[in-house]
Amino acid sequence: MNVTPSFSLEDVAKAIMPFGKYKGRFLINLPEHYIVWYRNKGFPKGKLGDMMGLVYELQLNGLEHLVHRLMK
């Protein structure tokens, strides 16, 4: 199944964690252990959870630099 996301990498570059221990941080800059914890617990529903899932995949594959370039 091929699903088109409702957001772009530019959206991920601008996304801020809205709650929790790391409230106010850019999603892409969240510590890997925190993203992995959420992956195991279950990401939030909706767009935020989808973006966090992408951040997990980017961090897992060492591709955060793709989003960091968009932040400049």
Backbone as ProteinMPNN parsed JSONL, in Angstrom:
{"seq_chain_A": "MNVTPSFSLEDVAKAIMPFGKYKGRFLINLPEHYIVWYRNKGFPKGKLGDMMGLVYELQLNGLEHLVHRLMK", "coords_chain_A": {"N_chain_A": [[0.841, -1.171, 0.0], [0.583, 2.186, -0.848], [0.923, 5.187, 0.654], [0.27, 8.595, 0.667], [1.872, 11.075, 2.453], [0.518, 13.632, 4.629], [2.068, 15.817, 4.931], [5.159, 17.622, 4.468], [8.777, 17.382, 4.134], [9.646, 19.89, 4.789], [7.648, 20.706, 6.52], [8.185, 18.974, 8.651], [10.678, 19.946, 9.369], [9.971, 22.322, 10.581], [8.379, 21.586, 12.669], [7.387, 21.481, 16.059], [7.767, 20.019, 19.256], [4.887, 19.664, 21.105], [4.332, 19.098, 23.798], [5.208, 17.502, 26.957], [8.399, 16.267, 28.227], [10.264, 17.336, 26.45], [9.093, 19.589, 25.405], [8.687, 22.248, 23.133], [10.979, 21.837, 21.642], [12.422, 21.262, 18.387], [11.085, 18.654, 16.424], [12.87, 17.061, 14.949], [15.154, 17.359, 16.391], [14.803, 15.982, 18.716], [15.945, 13.768, 21.273], [17.3, 10.608, 20.34], [16.729, 8.366, 21.968], [14.331, 9.124, 23.136], [12.547, 9.272, 20.979], [12.645, 6.585, 20.213], [11.55, 5.45, 22.512], [8.935, 6.457, 22.323], [8.24, 5.174, 19.972], [8.101, 2.52, 20.797], [6.113, 2.726, 22.745], [4.029, 3.812, 21.371], [3.219, 6.101, 18.966], [1.708, 9.392, 19.14], [-1.674, 9.929, 18.003], [-2.613, 11.014, 14.712], [-1.312, 13.831, 12.801], [0.99, 14.719, 14.204], [1.966, 12.33, 15.359], [2.478, 10.901, 13.009], [4.517, 12.475, 11.925], [6.449, 12.167, 13.924], [6.949, 9.477, 13.604], [8.194, 9.536, 11.113], [10.468, 11.007, 11.809], [11.648, 9.132, 13.506], [12.334, 7.129, 11.613], [14.105, 8.605, 10.004], [16.144, 9.206, 11.869], [16.931, 6.61, 12.552], [18.088, 5.777, 10.183], [20.115, 7.568, 9.851], [19.632, 10.042, 8.573], [19.022, 12.615, 9.343], [20.261, 14.952, 8.585], [19.117, 15.746, 6.193], [16.77, 17.044, 6.887], [17.784, 18.988, 8.589], [19.117, 20.671, 6.81], [17.001, 21.989, 5.626], [16.166, 23.63, 7.609], [17.684, 25.872, 7.675]], "CA_chain_A": [[0.0, 0.0, 0.0], [1.339, 3.419, -0.97], [0.165, 6.261, 1.28], [0.886, 9.903, 0.532], [1.78, 11.786, 3.733], [-0.163, 14.926, 4.606], [3.046, 16.829, 5.3], [6.411, 17.555, 3.719], [9.979, 17.486, 4.974], [9.67, 21.264, 5.295], [6.777, 20.711, 7.704], [8.919, 18.291, 9.725], [11.756, 20.852, 9.776], [9.385, 23.4, 11.392], [7.512, 21.021, 13.704], [7.836, 21.627, 17.45], [7.12, 19.113, 20.203], [3.956, 20.52, 21.836], [4.103, 18.705, 25.189], [6.153, 16.555, 27.531], [9.725, 16.626, 28.711], [10.992, 18.089, 25.424], [8.19, 20.6, 24.845], [9.366, 23.409, 22.558], [12.095, 21.439, 20.769], [12.089, 20.773, 17.057], [10.96, 17.194, 16.428], [14.071, 16.426, 14.4], [16.222, 17.47, 17.395], [14.504, 15.183, 19.901], [16.922, 12.695, 21.469], [16.917, 9.331, 19.733], [16.127, 7.472, 22.964], [12.958, 9.577, 23.349], [11.791, 8.834, 19.801], [12.544, 5.12, 20.307], [10.59, 5.188, 23.581], [7.612, 6.683, 21.749], [8.0, 4.114, 18.974], [7.703, 1.331, 21.546], [4.886, 3.048, 23.48], [3.006, 4.179, 20.396], [3.219, 7.532, 18.665], [0.391, 10.015, 19.244], [-2.513, 9.849, 16.807], [-2.676, 12.183, 13.842], [-0.159, 14.369, 12.076], [2.166, 14.721, 15.079], [2.464, 10.963, 15.429], [3.039, 10.561, 11.695], [5.811, 13.167, 11.809], [7.392, 11.516, 14.835], [7.318, 8.227, 12.955], [9.186, 9.859, 10.088], [11.704, 11.363, 12.526], [12.227, 7.85, 13.926], [12.959, 6.499, 10.436], [15.248, 9.432, 9.611], [17.217, 8.995, 12.844], [17.36, 5.222, 12.429], [18.902, 5.639, 8.976], [21.142, 8.611, 9.825], [19.282, 11.006, 7.534], [18.553, 13.873, 9.937], [20.86, 16.086, 7.865], [18.204, 16.187, 5.142], [15.838, 17.998, 7.494], [18.559, 20.113, 9.122], [19.386, 21.596, 5.689], [15.787, 22.762, 5.381], [15.959, 24.534, 8.744], [18.536, 27.063, 7.504]], "C_chain_A": [[0.889, 1.238, 0.0], [0.494, 4.569, -0.435], [0.935, 7.566, 1.128], [0.743, 10.645, 1.857], [1.106, 13.146, 3.565], [0.77, 16.062, 5.015], [4.311, 16.613, 4.481], [7.597, 17.561, 4.681], [10.123, 18.901, 5.539], [8.791, 21.39, 6.539], [7.477, 20.072, 8.896], [10.022, 19.204, 10.259], [11.247, 21.948, 10.711], [8.602, 22.89, 12.596], [8.169, 21.067, 15.084], [7.076, 20.628, 18.313], [6.207, 19.942, 21.103], [3.758, 20.188, 23.317], [5.245, 17.812, 25.669], [7.488, 17.156, 27.926], [10.483, 17.532, 27.739], [10.103, 19.099, 24.708], [9.008, 21.786, 24.339], [10.544, 23.079, 21.664], [11.583, 21.039, 19.397], [12.064, 19.248, 17.101], [12.248, 16.519, 15.981], [15.225, 16.46, 15.398], [15.913, 16.722, 18.687], [15.545, 14.086, 20.049], [16.395, 11.367, 20.909], [16.231, 8.408, 20.739], [14.672, 7.838, 23.228], [12.057, 9.135, 22.195], [11.608, 7.318, 19.829], [11.547, 4.738, 21.394], [9.158, 5.368, 23.066], [7.265, 5.61, 20.722], [7.503, 2.85, 19.669], [6.362, 1.523, 22.259], [3.717, 3.247, 22.527], [3.012, 5.686, 20.201], [1.805, 8.093, 18.86], [-0.379, 9.854, 17.923], [-2.385, 11.125, 15.985], [-1.344, 12.586, 13.244], [1.11, 14.354, 12.921], [2.783, 13.328, 15.144], [3.09, 10.509, 14.119], [4.408, 11.209, 11.504], [6.848, 12.541, 12.716], [7.844, 10.173, 14.276], [8.354, 8.45, 11.865], [10.518, 10.236, 10.727], [12.408, 10.096, 13.006], [12.973, 7.2, 12.761], [14.194, 7.281, 9.985], [16.427, 9.214, 10.563], [17.783, 7.583, 12.728], [18.335, 5.043, 11.268], [19.951, 6.741, 8.817], [20.892, 9.7, 8.799], [18.767, 12.339, 8.078], [19.08, 15.087, 9.176], [19.961, 16.595, 6.749], [17.223, 17.226, 5.668], [16.601, 19.203, 8.033], [18.88, 21.124, 8.029], [18.187, 22.498, 5.444], [15.528, 23.784, 6.47], [16.743, 25.833, 8.592], [17.844, 28.136, 6.704]], "O_chain_A": [[1.845, 1.318, 0.772], [-0.544, 4.892, -1.012], [2.127, 7.625, 1.431], [-0.373, 10.832, 2.341], [1.129, 13.732, 2.483], [0.315, 17.139, 5.399], [4.507, 15.556, 3.88], [7.431, 17.725, 5.89], [10.655, 19.088, 6.633], [9.14, 22.09, 7.489], [7.377, 20.567, 10.019], [10.274, 19.235, 11.464], [12.002, 22.45, 11.543], [8.203, 23.679, 13.453], [9.343, 20.736, 15.246], [5.879, 20.418, 18.12], [6.687, 20.836, 21.8], [3.075, 20.932, 24.021], [6.123, 17.423, 24.898], [7.673, 18.373, 27.952], [11.254, 18.395, 28.161], [10.335, 19.424, 23.544], [9.907, 22.27, 25.027], [11.062, 23.966, 20.986], [10.465, 20.545, 19.254], [12.914, 18.625, 17.736], [12.668, 15.522, 16.567], [16.172, 15.684, 15.275], [16.673, 16.814, 19.651], [15.987, 13.524, 19.047], [15.206, 11.06, 20.999], [15.255, 7.74, 20.398], [13.86, 6.959, 23.515], [10.935, 8.679, 22.416], [10.53, 6.82, 19.504], [10.775, 3.796, 21.216], [8.282, 4.546, 23.335], [6.111, 5.19, 20.626], [6.588, 2.187, 19.179], [5.571, 0.585, 22.362], [2.576, 2.9, 22.831], [2.832, 6.449, 21.15], [0.823, 7.357, 18.758], [0.219, 9.666, 16.864], [-2.08, 12.19, 16.522], [-0.392, 11.807, 13.187], [2.184, 14.017, 12.423], [3.995, 13.177, 14.997], [4.108, 9.818, 14.115], [5.338, 10.585, 10.992], [8.006, 12.395, 12.325], [8.996, 9.778, 14.457], [9.28, 7.655, 11.707], [11.576, 9.832, 10.245], [13.632, 9.998, 12.922], [14.116, 6.77, 12.915], [15.211, 6.687, 9.626], [17.566, 9.056, 10.124], [18.998, 7.396, 12.801], [19.284, 4.264, 11.354], [20.6, 6.839, 7.776], [21.838, 10.228, 8.215], [18.143, 13.107, 7.345], [18.424, 16.128, 9.129], [20.037, 17.771, 6.391], [16.887, 18.18, 4.966], [16.112, 20.329, 7.943], [18.91, 22.325, 8.298], [18.356, 23.663, 5.086], [14.746, 24.713, 6.271], [16.484, 26.796, 9.313], [18.419, 29.199, 6.47]]}, "name": "protein", "num_of_chains": 1, "seq": "MNVTPSFSLEDVAKAIMPFGKYKGRFLINLPEHYIVWYRNKGFPKGKLGDMMGLVYELQLNGLEHLVHRLMK"}
